[in-house]
């Protein structure tokens, strides 16, 4: 028997996939209607979280944050059967994951943090990426069931909380990428460039292919053989800003980048490769 707590878009589709694979799943959500909706697919819904986890050897959770995870697990604790494993797919702090692993072990339970890079459709189709780290005996024990839930499980070794940290790093990239794309599209709007031309550009020229090389260059510590001088990058950045200002189109990210460039130029790095602005990340 499996219990699943948190019937958001991700959790509900995880449950549907588990049922499709022949598992019996008990479900709970703070908004009860979201749990009862899963009964149409064969789940057994509970209004009380303590009752939802009774008889379950595995409890999966997809909740909001550290506080919610701690709160829900505290409420569920009286219903947990001895030796049950708690597998948490919530994006949380690394410190929170470490503390929960320690606290639940002291209480006689296994807590494994397994955050994901998966959308709702991935959860339904069992594709995407799941991250784990920590006690390798625990990871090895539950790796088979995790692999059934996702396309690939990436094991980051025996450091507790590392999977949580890696998830935050990945999400930070998605956030900054999306914010940068928003500014890029705003610039296109300011320049009266149709969206079809923008998508056509990136369909032919994919700067994402250079991501690994860009990280290597930024973290090399050597910027004295520039492919694009910081001074020139800063000049172009001002062109972006000026065009947007002229059209009355606001930018969220580029002005902050210009300010960062100015600081590095003021420190004498203007003729170095523009990736020097990432030097402090080393």
MARVOZA-38749 format. One record per residue (C-alpha): residue number from 1; x, y, z; residue in one letter. Coordinates in Angstrom, 3 decimals. Layout:
N
+-----+----------+----------+----------+------+
! pos !       px !       py !       pz ! code !
+-----+----------+----------+----------+------+
! NUM !        X !        Y !        Z !    A !
...
+-----+----------+----------+----------+------+
***
This chain:
282
+-----+----------+----------+----------+------+
! pos !       px !       py !       pz ! code !
+-----+----------+----------+----------+------+
!   1 !    0.000 !    0.000 !    0.000 !    X !
!   2 !    1.248 !    3.469 !   -0.939 !    X !
!   3 !    0.070 !    6.776 !    0.516 !    X !
!   4 !    0.467 !   10.013 !   -1.405 !    X !
!   5 !    0.090 !   13.390 !    0.276 !    X !
!   6 !   -0.405 !   16.518 !   -1.834 !    X !
!   7 !   -2.703 !   16.308 !   -4.847 !    X !
!   8 !   -1.470 !   19.245 !   -6.868 !    X !
!   9 !   -0.763 !   18.930 !  -10.589 !    X !
!  10 !    2.363 !   16.867 !   -9.976 !    X !
!  11 !    1.087 !   14.697 !   -7.126 !    X !
!  12 !   -2.222 !   13.830 !   -8.780 !    X !
!  13 !   -0.502 !   12.658 !  -11.944 !    X !
!  14 !    2.055 !   10.664 !   -9.945 !    X !
!  15 !   -0.910 !    8.909 !   -8.325 !    X !
!  16 !   -2.569 !    8.168 !  -11.653 !    X !
!  17 !    0.686 !    6.691 !  -12.974 !    X !
!  18 !    1.151 !    4.540 !   -9.859 !    X !
!  19 !   -2.393 !    3.210 !  -10.176 !    X !
!  20 !   -1.846 !    2.488 !  -13.868 !    X !
!  21 !    1.090 !    0.318 !  -12.814 !    X !
!  22 !   -1.122 !   -1.723 !  -10.504 !    X !
!  23 !   -0.447 !   -0.036 !   -7.163 !    X !
!  24 !   -3.052 !    0.651 !   -4.472 !    X !
!  25 !   -2.791 !    4.299 !   -3.460 !    X !
!  26 !   -4.331 !    6.198 !   -0.558 !    X !
!  27 !   -4.423 !    9.949 !   -1.107 !    X !
!  28 !   -4.857 !   13.102 !    0.935 !    X !
!  29 !   -4.906 !   16.801 !    0.186 !    X !
!  30 !   -5.638 !   19.816 !    2.346 !    X !
!  31 !   -8.444 !   20.643 !   -0.097 !    X !
!  32 !  -10.307 !   17.347 !    0.135 !    X !
!  33 !  -11.996 !   17.652 !   -3.254 !    X !
!  34 !   -8.624 !   17.394 !   -4.974 !    X !
!  35 !   -8.098 !   14.030 !   -3.279 !    X !
!  36 !  -11.583 !   12.682 !   -3.938 !    X !
!  37 !  -11.184 !   13.553 !   -7.621 !    X !
!  38 !   -8.557 !   10.801 !   -7.796 !    X !
!  39 !  -11.117 !    8.172 !   -6.764 !    X !
!  40 !  -12.299 !    8.171 !  -10.372 !    X !
!  41 !   -8.930 !    6.628 !  -11.261 !    X !
!  42 !   -8.969 !    4.069 !   -8.438 !    X !
!  43 !   -7.358 !    5.924 !   -5.522 !    X !
!  44 !   -8.834 !    5.855 !   -2.016 !    X !
!  45 !   -9.219 !    9.399 !   -0.705 !    X !
!  46 !   -9.088 !   10.508 !    2.936 !    X !
!  47 !  -10.054 !   13.789 !    4.550 !    X !
!  48 !   -7.752 !   13.034 !    7.510 !    X !
!  49 !   -4.032 !   12.762 !    6.828 !    X !
!  50 !   -3.475 !   10.404 !    9.771 !    X !
!  51 !   -5.951 !    7.940 !    8.307 !    X !
!  52 !   -4.474 !    8.364 !    4.831 !    X !
!  53 !   -1.076 !    6.963 !    5.826 !    X !
!  54 !   -2.345 !    4.000 !    7.895 !    X !
!  55 !   -1.218 !    0.684 !    6.466 !    X !
!  56 !    1.127 !    2.310 !    3.955 !    X !
!  57 !    4.712 !    1.130 !    3.800 !    X !
!  58 !    5.630 !    4.017 !    1.490 !    X !
!  59 !    4.486 !    7.612 !    1.833 !    X !
!  60 !    5.185 !   10.004 !   -1.023 !    X !
!  61 !    4.685 !   13.738 !   -0.617 !    X !
!  62 !    4.563 !   16.664 !   -3.052 !    X !
!  63 !    3.847 !   19.776 !   -1.043 !    X !
!  64 !    4.770 !   23.475 !   -1.096 !    X !
!  65 !    7.783 !   24.109 !    1.139 !    X !
!  66 !    9.687 !   23.122 !    4.286 !    X !
!  67 !    7.023 !   24.434 !    6.639 !    X !
!  68 !    4.201 !   22.601 !    4.867 !    X !
!  69 !    6.157 !   19.347 !    4.751 !    X !
!  70 !    6.943 !   19.524 !    8.470 !    X !
!  71 !    3.374 !   20.449 !    9.344 !    X !
!  72 !    1.762 !   17.679 !    7.288 !    X !
!  73 !    4.199 !   14.997 !    8.416 !    X !
!  74 !    3.656 !   15.981 !   12.058 !    X !
!  75 !   -0.091 !   15.555 !   11.566 !    X !
!  76 !    0.400 !   12.229 !    9.760 !    X !
!  77 !    2.861 !   10.790 !   12.290 !    X !
!  78 !    0.314 !    9.015 !   14.547 !    X !
!  79 !   -0.869 !    6.961 !   11.566 !    X !
!  80 !    2.537 !    5.868 !   10.296 !    X !
!  81 !    3.247 !    2.172 !   10.571 !    X !
!  82 !    6.607 !    1.179 !   12.104 !    X !
!  83 !    9.478 !    1.297 !    9.618 !    X !
!  84 !    7.586 !    3.203 !    6.936 !    X !
!  85 !    9.598 !    5.188 !    4.400 !    X !
!  86 !    8.789 !    8.803 !    3.598 !    X !
!  87 !    9.814 !    9.873 !    0.081 !    X !
!  88 !    9.604 !   13.626 !   -0.334 !    X !
!  89 !    9.473 !   15.120 !   -3.839 !    X !
!  90 !    8.920 !   18.686 !   -2.599 !    X !
!  91 !   11.386 !   21.417 !   -3.568 !    X !
!  92 !   12.759 !   22.469 !   -0.181 !    X !
!  93 !   15.870 !   23.958 !    1.386 !    X !
!  94 !   18.909 !   21.719 !    1.678 !    X !
!  95 !   19.030 !   22.333 !    5.434 !    X !
!  96 !   15.419 !   21.252 !    5.758 !    X !
!  97 !   16.066 !   17.992 !    3.920 !    X !
!  98 !   19.084 !   17.252 !    6.111 !    X !
!  99 !   17.185 !   17.962 !    9.321 !    X !
! 100 !   14.178 !   15.843 !    8.343 !    X !
! 101 !   16.432 !   12.920 !    7.408 !    X !
! 102 !   18.002 !   13.102 !   10.863 !    X !
! 103 !   14.774 !   13.670 !   12.793 !    X !
! 104 !   12.763 !   10.896 !   11.165 !    X !
! 105 !   15.614 !    8.422 !   11.486 !    X !
! 106 !   15.663 !    9.148 !   15.232 !    X !
! 107 !   11.957 !    8.294 !   15.296 !    X !
! 108 !   12.503 !    4.973 !   13.521 !    X !
! 109 !   11.522 !    5.993 !    9.993 !    X !
! 110 !   13.373 !    6.456 !    6.715 !    X !
! 111 !   13.119 !    9.861 !    5.065 !    X !
! 112 !   14.461 !   10.188 !    1.526 !    X !
! 113 !   14.393 !   13.483 !   -0.304 !    X !
! 114 !   13.874 !   12.950 !   -4.035 !    X !
! 115 !   13.060 !   16.277 !   -5.747 !    X !
! 116 !   12.273 !   16.267 !   -9.442 !    X !
! 117 !   12.703 !   18.107 !  -12.699 !    X !
! 118 !    9.315 !   16.999 !  -13.977 !    X !
! 119 !    6.094 !   18.635 !  -15.064 !    X !
! 120 !    2.610 !   17.164 !  -14.623 !    X !
! 121 !    2.754 !   15.345 !  -17.966 !    X !
! 122 !    6.116 !   13.849 !  -17.018 !    X !
! 123 !    4.610 !   12.561 !  -13.764 !    X !
! 124 !    1.780 !   10.911 !  -15.681 !    X !
! 125 !    4.115 !    9.399 !  -18.273 !    X !
! 126 !    6.904 !    8.499 !  -15.796 !    X !
! 127 !    9.461 !   10.579 !  -17.669 !    X !
! 128 !   11.819 !   13.353 !  -16.593 !    X !
! 129 !   14.437 !   13.466 !  -13.856 !    X !
! 130 !   14.430 !   12.619 !  -10.157 !    X !
! 131 !   17.334 !   13.541 !   -7.862 !    X !
! 132 !   18.599 !   11.669 !   -4.786 !    X !
! 133 !   21.524 !   11.819 !   -2.384 !    X !
! 134 !   22.412 !   10.633 !    1.097 !    X !
! 135 !   22.733 !    7.187 !    2.667 !    X !
! 136 !   23.582 !    4.966 !   -0.279 !    X !
! 137 !   22.031 !    1.867 !    1.272 !    X !
! 138 !   18.726 !    3.721 !    1.506 !    X !
! 139 !   19.104 !    5.047 !   -2.038 !    X !
! 140 !   19.858 !    1.560 !   -3.384 !    X !
! 141 !   16.848 !    0.103 !   -1.580 !    X !
! 142 !   14.362 !    2.519 !   -3.095 !    X !
! 143 !   16.013 !    3.162 !   -6.442 !    X !
! 144 !   13.861 !    0.543 !   -8.223 !    X !
! 145 !   10.566 !    2.149 !   -7.155 !    X !
! 146 !   11.858 !    5.621 !   -7.981 !    X !
! 147 !   12.927 !    4.493 !  -11.444 !    X !
! 148 !    9.367 !    3.343 !  -12.084 !    X !
! 149 !    8.176 !    6.899 !  -11.425 !    X !
! 150 !   10.537 !    8.771 !  -13.731 !    X !
! 151 !   12.674 !    8.495 !  -16.820 !    X !
! 152 !   15.965 !    8.896 !  -14.968 !    X !
! 153 !   17.105 !    8.979 !  -11.349 !    X !
! 154 !   20.340 !   10.925 !  -10.796 !    X !
! 155 !   22.270 !    9.907 !   -7.679 !    X !
! 156 !   24.510 !   12.684 !   -6.309 !    X !
! 157 !   26.255 !   10.548 !   -3.714 !    X !
! 158 !   26.224 !   10.198 !    0.044 !    X !
! 159 !   25.944 !   13.866 !    1.112 !    X !
! 160 !   22.566 !   14.484 !    2.727 !    X !
! 161 !   20.778 !   17.493 !    1.259 !    X !
! 162 !   22.829 !   17.662 !   -1.932 !    X !
! 163 !   19.854 !   16.624 !   -4.076 !    X !
! 164 !   17.875 !   19.503 !   -2.564 !    X !
! 165 !   20.714 !   21.903 !   -3.367 !    X !
! 166 !   21.009 !   20.642 !   -6.936 !    X !
! 167 !   17.258 !   21.126 !   -7.414 !    X !
! 168 !   17.554 !   24.737 !   -6.251 !    X !
! 169 !   20.462 !   25.305 !   -8.649 !    X !
! 170 !   18.448 !   23.919 !  -11.540 !    X !
! 171 !   15.409 !   25.989 !  -10.654 !    X !
! 172 !   17.525 !   29.120 !  -10.315 !    X !
! 173 !   18.692 !   28.595 !  -13.888 !    X !
! 174 !   15.100 !   28.204 !  -15.079 !    X !
! 175 !   14.075 !   31.385 !  -13.261 !    X !
! 176 !   16.943 !   33.484 !  -14.615 !    X !
! 177 !   16.560 !   31.999 !  -18.111 !    X !
! 178 !   12.868 !   32.850 !  -18.183 !    X !
! 179 !   13.452 !   36.358 !  -16.857 !    X !
! 180 !   16.141 !   36.883 !  -19.474 !    X !
! 181 !   13.842 !   35.606 !  -22.199 !    X !
! 182 !   11.166 !   38.024 !  -21.019 !    X !
! 183 !   13.614 !   40.901 !  -21.516 !    X !
! 184 !   14.625 !   39.482 !  -24.903 !    X !
! 185 !   11.007 !   39.389 !  -26.035 !    X !
! 186 !   10.469 !   42.875 !  -24.643 !    X !
! 187 !   13.389 !   44.113 !  -26.731 !    X !
! 188 !   11.856 !   42.484 !  -29.797 !    X !
! 189 !    8.615 !   44.303 !  -29.005 !    X !
! 190 !   10.490 !   47.605 !  -28.671 !    X !
! 191 !   12.209 !   47.053 !  -32.017 !    X !
! 192 !    8.977 !   45.969 !  -33.753 !    X !
! 193 !   10.472 !   42.556 !  -34.533 !    X !
! 194 !    7.708 !   39.931 !  -34.965 !    X !
! 195 !    7.709 !   36.989 !  -32.574 !    X !
! 196 !    7.889 !   34.641 !  -35.560 !    X !
! 197 !   11.284 !   36.129 !  -36.456 !    X !
! 198 !   12.540 !   35.651 !  -32.896 !    X !
! 199 !   11.480 !   32.011 !  -32.794 !    X !
! 200 !   12.917 !   31.581 !  -36.271 !    X !
! 201 !   16.264 !   32.934 !  -35.080 !    X !
! 202 !   16.466 !   30.550 !  -32.152 !    X !
! 203 !   15.237 !   27.710 !  -34.311 !    X !
! 204 !   18.315 !   28.154 !  -36.479 !    X !
! 205 !   20.787 !   29.392 !  -33.840 !    X !
! 206 !   20.551 !   27.672 !  -30.467 !    X !
! 207 !   22.778 !   29.405 !  -27.902 !    X !
! 208 !   21.847 !   26.698 !  -25.397 !    X !
! 209 !   24.241 !   24.363 !  -27.200 !    X !
! 210 !   27.094 !   26.415 !  -25.776 !    X !
! 211 !   26.007 !   26.156 !  -22.139 !    X !
! 212 !   28.694 !   23.695 !  -21.027 !    X !
! 213 !   31.436 !   25.677 !  -22.781 !    X !
! 214 !   30.132 !   28.936 !  -21.264 !    X !
! 215 !   30.245 !   27.506 !  -17.737 !    X !
! 216 !   33.776 !   26.246 !  -18.369 !    X !
! 217 !   34.869 !   29.670 !  -19.609 !    X !
! 218 !   33.210 !   31.541 !  -16.734 !    X !
! 219 !   34.783 !   29.319 !  -14.093 !    X !
! 220 !   38.228 !   28.988 !  -15.656 !    X !
! 221 !   39.639 !   31.988 !  -13.818 !    X !
! 222 !   41.278 !   33.167 !  -17.034 !    X !
! 223 !   39.641 !   35.976 !  -19.023 !    X !
! 224 !   42.599 !   37.564 !  -20.833 !    X !
! 225 !   41.899 !   35.991 !  -24.249 !    X !
! 226 !   38.470 !   37.464 !  -24.966 !    X !
! 227 !   36.022 !   36.293 !  -27.591 !    X !
! 228 !   33.811 !   39.262 !  -26.630 !    X !
! 229 !   35.327 !   42.077 !  -24.592 !    X !
! 230 !   33.386 !   43.245 !  -21.562 !    X !
! 231 !   33.536 !   46.833 !  -22.886 !    X !
! 232 !   31.830 !   45.723 !  -26.096 !    X !
! 233 !   29.255 !   43.621 !  -24.289 !    X !
! 234 !   28.454 !   46.612 !  -22.103 !    X !
! 235 !   28.088 !   48.818 !  -25.208 !    X !
! 236 !   25.584 !   46.353 !  -26.685 !    X !
! 237 !   23.727 !   46.086 !  -23.404 !    X !
! 238 !   23.240 !   49.849 !  -23.460 !    X !
! 239 !   21.837 !   49.572 !  -26.978 !    X !
! 240 !   19.264 !   47.071 !  -25.652 !    X !
! 241 !   18.320 !   49.393 !  -22.813 !    X !
! 242 !   18.161 !   52.508 !  -24.983 !    X !
! 243 !   15.896 !   50.813 !  -27.545 !    X !
! 244 !   13.537 !   49.614 !  -24.831 !    X !
! 245 !   13.485 !   53.019 !  -23.121 !    X !
! 246 !   12.725 !   54.785 !  -26.405 !    X !
! 247 !    9.713 !   52.519 !  -26.948 !    X !
! 248 !    8.574 !   52.756 !  -23.351 !    X !
! 249 !    9.042 !   49.024 !  -22.835 !    X !
! 250 !   10.203 !   48.063 !  -19.307 !    X !
! 251 !   13.093 !   45.661 !  -18.762 !    X !
! 252 !   13.554 !   43.636 !  -15.577 !    X !
! 253 !   16.966 !   41.983 !  -15.914 !    X !
! 254 !   19.190 !   43.877 !  -18.352 !    X !
! 255 !   19.558 !   47.070 !  -16.251 !    X !
! 256 !   20.888 !   44.987 !  -13.362 !    X !
! 257 !   23.332 !   43.237 !  -15.693 !    X !
! 258 !   24.528 !   46.624 !  -16.992 !    X !
! 259 !   25.185 !   47.727 !  -13.421 !    X !
! 260 !   27.196 !   44.578 !  -12.747 !    X !
! 261 !   29.220 !   45.122 !  -15.925 !    X !
! 262 !   29.961 !   48.707 !  -14.901 !    X !
! 263 !   31.380 !   47.498 !  -11.586 !    X !
! 264 !   33.769 !   45.106 !  -13.321 !    X !
! 265 !   34.795 !   47.720 !  -15.866 !    X !
! 266 !   35.507 !   50.158 !  -13.023 !    X !
! 267 !   37.821 !   47.520 !  -11.521 !    X !
! 268 !   39.838 !   47.435 !  -14.760 !    X !
! 269 !   38.394 !   44.363 !  -16.500 !    X !
! 270 !   36.869 !   46.113 !  -19.521 !    X !
! 271 !   39.262 !   44.540 !  -22.041 !    X !
! 272 !   38.875 !   41.019 !  -20.660 !    X !
! 273 !   36.335 !   38.461 !  -21.782 !    X !
! 274 !   32.893 !   39.517 !  -20.670 !    X !
! 275 !   32.400 !   36.271 !  -18.720 !    X !
! 276 !   34.632 !   37.836 !  -16.062 !    X !
! 277 !   31.399 !   39.089 !  -14.505 !    X !
! 278 !   31.000 !   35.527 !  -13.185 !    X !
! 279 !   34.411 !   35.434 !  -11.560 !    X !
! 280 !   33.054 !   35.705 !   -8.029 !    X !
! 281 !   31.055 !   32.507 !   -8.538 !    X !
! 282 !   34.236 !   30.423 !   -8.584 !    X !
+-----+----------+----------+----------+------+
***
